[in-house]
Amino acid sequence: MTDSPQAQAQSLELVFEADVRAVTPYMKLATVSVNGAHHMTFVSDEPPRVGGLGSAPTPLMYFSAALAF
C-alpha cells in the first residue's frame, strides 16, 4: 500500500512576536507579528474604576475573545 499525498503529514512553524509599550500606566499599545510579517497593532486599557481611561478593551476581554475563537 502506498501513501497518497493527502496522507502525508505537513508541518507549519508559526513564530509570534509581540512588542508592547506603555502609553499610560494602564494603557498598552501592542504590535504583534507572525513570522516577521502580518503586523497588527492594538490597544488595551483598564476601566476608570481601576485607574485606566476605559478607552479600549481590557486585556482580559482580548484573552476571553481569543479563547472563543
N, C-alpha and C positions, 0 to 999 in steps of 0.2 A: 504494500500500500504506500503510495507516495503522498507527501504533504502538498496540499494545494497552496497557492499564495495567500489565500484567505486564512489558512490555518496557522501561518507563521506569526508569532508574536512580534509586535513592534514596540519599541520603547521611545519615549519622548522625555527629554530633560527640560524642566522649567526652572529658571532661577529668578526669583522675585527679589527686588531691591527696593528699599524704602528710605527716602531722605525726609526726615521730619524736623520742622523748625517751629519754635515757639513764637507766636505773634504777640500774645499776651500770656499771662501765667496759665490761663485755662483754654486758650485758643491755639490750635496747632494746624500748620499747613503741611500736608504730606504729599510728596511726589513719589509714585510707585511705578516701577518699570518691570517688564518681563523680558528676560534675556537681553537686557540693554536697550530695548525698544518699547514701543507702545506705552509711552509715558502718560500717566493720568495724575492729575493733581486734584486734591480735595481738602476741605477744611472741616475740622471738628471743634466743637465748643461745648462748654457746660452751661447749664441754665443759670440765670441770675441768683437763684436761691443758694447756690454753692459758690458764687463768685465769678461766674462767666458772664458773657453777654447774651447768651441764648441765640446767637446769630447763625448757628449751623447745627446739624445733628451731633449728638453726643457720641463718644467712642463706642459706648455700649449699644447705641442704635445701629451703628455700622456693623458691629460684631453680630448682633441679632439678625440683621439682614443677610449677612454672609452665611449664617447657619441655615437660613431659609432657602438659599439657592442650592 
